[in-house]
Amino acid sequence: MKVIAIIPARGGSKGIPKKNIINFKKKPLIVWSIEAALNSKFVTDVYVSSDDDEILKISKINDQVNTIKRPAALAQDNSKTEPVLAHVLNSIDSSVYDYLILLQPTSPLRTAAHIDAAFSKILESKADSLISISELEHHPLKTFTINPKGFLEGIINSKFPFIPRQSLPKAFRANGAIYIIEIASFLKKNVLITNRTTHFLMDIEESVDIDSNKDVIQ
């Protein structure tokens, strides 16, 4: 079984310039994800996709890391991840791989141990894909919206905001750290979620996503 890990890292970023290579705990942000992939017992090959030459140079921490120059058209503010993954797969012989793991560089606290546990989970569950999640700190059923008249309404109904949290079903969000999918399933529709998608639960503390300067810990 062969597994390809793809780390997409475009050069442009409005929140933090060159965000993917800023210093995070004494090393470039993207290196955290690269090292996690290299240390995974399941990952066969690691590919970094970027439109930025500096990012590609920094990513080449050793000969085990492969880099692919991404077209500018796939590195815009509104560019989606799936076409970037497809570009990598179309640039290589993807037929040799069984699974794809997407690792976003903005999730530096995701480790090789997380990747291996998540991969074991997808194999055991016999699912087509897996998404890492964390529990929401604020339950969405307890939120409000403002109606056209300017008055508050519960987002589902006006009873849920006042129901004790413990009585509500747990709610989760994709934390962006790990996405795994069978190559064959991805190539069919170029999507990361299928009707057979399982999950890997991570702690809120491990799910930090670097989005602005306040998230950066030097």
N, C-alpha and C positions, 0 to 999 in steps of 0.2 A: 504494500500500500504506500502510495506517495502523496505527500501533502505539500502544497505551495502556500506560503504566507506572503501576502501582499500588503505593503505599507504605503498608502498614498500620502504624499506630502507636497502640496503645491506651494509656490513661493509667495504668492499674494496673501495678505491677511490684513483686514481693516483694524481688528482689535489690537493685535500686537504684530508689528512689522517682523517678517522672517520668523513667525511664531514657532515653526517646527524645528528650528535650530537654536532657539534661545537657551540660555543657561538655566537648567533646572537641577538643583542639588549637585552642582559642579560637573554636569555633563550636558551636551546638547540634548534637547527634548526628544528628538527622534531616536537617539541612541538607546534610550530606555526600551522602546518597542523592538528595535533591532536585536538587542541582547536577549530580550525575552523570547523572541522567535528562535534565535540561534540556540538557546539553552533548552528549548522544548524537545522532548524525546520523540515527538510525533512529526515535527516539521522537517521536510526533506530539503526544501530550497526556500530562500528568502529573496524577495524582490521589492525594491523601493521604486515607486513611480513618482516622478516630479518633473515640472517644467523648468525648475531652477537648478542651474549647474552647481551652485555652491552647496545646495542641499544634497545633490547626488554625490558630490565629492566628500562631504562630511559623512554621508551614509556608508561609504565604502570603508568600513572599519577593518575589514579583512577580506580575503578572497572568497569567502562563503556568501558574501552579500552581492547580489546582482542588482544593477541599476538600469532603469529604462527611462529615456527622455519622453516626457508626455507632451503632446501637441498643446499649443496655447488654447485651442478651442475647448479642451477638456480641463482647463485650469482657471475658469472664470468664477466669479462669486456665486453664480447660480448653477455651476456644474454639479451634476449628481455623481455619486460614487460608483454606481453600477457601470456606466460607460467607461470609467477609468479602469475598473477591473477587467472589463471585456477587452480593452485596448492591450493590457498586459498579456492576457491569455491569447489574443490574436497575434501578438508579437513573438510568441514562443511556441514550442510544441506542447500545447496544453493537454494533449491526449495521453500523456504519460502520468498525469496526476488524477487522483481519485477525489481529493477534497481541496477546497479553497478556504483559507483562514484570512479574514480581513482584520488587520490590527491598525487602528487609528493612532497616530503618534501623540495625540492630545490626551491619551490615557496612560500616563507613565507609571502608575502604580499597579498596573496589571502585569503579573509576572509569568514566568515560564510554568510555574506550578498551577496558576489559574488556567493557562492555555491547555495544559495536559489534563486537568480535571474536567474542563469543558469538553475536550475532545473525547475523553472516556465516556462522558455523559451522552454525547450524540451517538457513539457506537452502541452503548448499552440500550438506549431508547429506540434505536432503529429509525430515528427521524431523518428527514431529508436535510434539515438545517437547524441551526441553534443560534440564539441571540442572548448575550449576557444582559442581565437586568439587575436593578436594585429597587428596594421598596421605596415608595414615595413618602417623603416626610410629611407632606400635607395632602390629605386625601382629596381627590378631585370631586367626589360626591358632596363634600362639605363647602364647595366653592359657590360663588354667586356670579351672575351676569346682570347686566343692566338692560332693561327692556326699552323699547322705543319711546316710552313715556318718561324714562329717566328713573324708574323705580327698580329696586333690587329684586331679583328672583333667583331661587336655587337653580343651578345649572341643569339639573334634571327635574327636581321639584323642590318645593320650599320646606319639605320635611327633613330631607337628608342633611342639611347643614347643622341641624340640632340633634341628630342622632349620635350617641357616643361612638367614638372612633372604633372601639373594641367590637361594636355590633355590626360594623360594616365589613364587607369582604376586603381582603388586602388588595392593594393596587400597586402596580409596578411600572417602571419605565425602562426603556432600553438605555443602558448607561454608556454605550458607544465603545466599550473596551474590546469585545470579542464577537465576531460574526463567523460562523462556520457553515459551509454548504457543500453538498456534493457537486462536483464539477458538472456532471451531466444535468443536474437539476438547474444549476445556474445558467448554463448555456441554452436551455430551452426558452427561458423568458427574461433572462438578465435581471432577476430580482433576488433579494436575499431572504425573503420570507415566503414560505409555501404553506399549504394547508397541513403540513406535517412538520411544524417548527417547534422544537423544544427550547428549554431555557437553562441558563446557568446563573444562579443567584450569587451576587457579590455584595459585600458590605458597602454601606454608603461611603465610608472612609476610603475604601479601595477604588471607588468609582469616580474619583476626582477627574474633572474634564478641564483642561487648560484652555480658557476662552478669553481671559483678560489679564491684565497685569496683577490684579489682586489674587489671582490663582497661582502665581509664580512664587515658588519658595526657593530662594537662592541657597 
